[in-house]
Amino acid sequence: MASNPSLICFSLCFLFLFHGTFAQIFEHQQVWRRLQQQQQHRALRSRTECRIERLNAQEPTRRFESEAGVTEFWDHTQEQFECAGVQAVRHEIRRNGLLLPYYSNTPQLIYIIQGYGVHSTVFPGCAETFETESAQSRRGERGERGEAGQRFNDRHQKVRRFRAGDILALPAGVTHWTYNDGEEPIISVSLIDTSNQANQLDLTFRKFFLAGNPQQGAAGLGRRGEQERGGSILSGFDAQLLSDAFNVDPEIIRRLQEQAPERGVIVRAENLRFLQPEESEEEQQQQQWQQGRRGGSWPLNGLEETFCTMKLRENIGHPTRADVYNPRGGRISTVNGLTLPVLNFLQLSAERGTLYRNAIVAPHWNMNAHAIIYIIRGSGRIQVVGNAGRSVFDDEVRQGQLLVVPQNFALVKRAGEQGLEYITFKTNDNAMTSPLAGRLSAIRAMPEEVLMNSYQISRQEARSLKYNRDELNVFGPGARSGRQQYA
């Protein structure tokens, strides 16, 4: 009997050790699975070719007008787009404009440059958690008799509000629509990751519209840049077969299939309204979620967010969202798989920069991602250097232009007289950079003797090279000695 307490103690210790060992094994399995996914992602990108001799800052080359907006595409046949395995598109949705429901074969990151509105991403199998009272129901309650006097509530999946400065993450294959209920046009720029592992087709961006008749090329461009024939996916089915599938009159199906082509993919929808929670409630829930994640009380285990309730939006445009700030130089905000977990699945991230007059972003290179830079406002100078020390880009950039910087190519940015604002999309959910100058630079991390012998300079010159910039990676103009930077 005396041995029972010892046996119990031994059993408890064994269970504790087994639990800890099992947790470590599970964690290692998760890391290994993550590495395998990244290797598959890199294997898909290896299908592209990167023989870059010269980069160019480009504006959209194809423009398609719709009833209530404009869709613009960049020429993805340029070698810099083919190297990165990406495409880009810009939308302008005017007041009361509805971007018709569609899905695509690739994930997308959308940055909202201007305006505000609502959108919905429809995940198959998720519950219709929102209810909207129809106009006919309200007439019935007031005592007016109509064809449908009985009460009827429309049920649908979650409708999300967005505003300028937001990043929207769209997985491949899910239906998405956008509506402008604001006073000014919505302007957005989107990164299309055609070489993502979610795309099992070729490196062509395809939009599959559920409505409309996008015959003007807005459904996507072919591999060689030619226009794809337009039309919604419903228009390709037999009308009688769809009538039986939906259990509706065949005439309704024919009307769905014969929509006017001149309307395009952004149509005018007057007084489109949805039932939504108060914005203050939504913001409060998001703040609580972020505080829980940062405090470590909610670890990333894949269970705190289901597919149906997954957070798809993060604002990186507001000054208070800055991750790096220099009062003399500007600020930089980032969003990645840690701050927006859906990006772990998309394997994409983004960086929003605001540079003041003549400020500089430290020379650096992207260690594990291509960078796609879009100029939001202002102008500046960007230099890009490839391997063997060859300059592949050295020019002024201005609002509306886009530049692709391949992985490991070094670059530096300097803002012009009016400052420079940009959004950079990156093809890795945890994109990392290595600066050449500043407090955390590769140069500063090396011993003085290595610098002296590498560059054939004196010890004093090596120290100046290491310590004359004490800022992080956003430098103020015209200063040889940096001031403190807050991150």
PyMOL commands that set and color helices and strands:
alter all, ss='L'
color gray80, all
select helices_A, chain A and resi 3-45+79-84+135-141+233-236+239-246+250-257+261-263+279-294+319-321+342-346+387-389+448-455+459-467
alter helices_A, ss='H'
color red, helices_A
select strands_A, chain A and resi 62-66+69-73+87-93+97-104+108-114+116-122+130-133+153-156+160-163+166-170+175-179+186-192+207-209+266-268+313-315+324-326+330-335+349-355+360-366+371-385+391-398+402-405+410-426+433-435+474-475
alter strands_A, ss='S'
color yellow, strands_A
deselect
rebuild
show_as cartoon
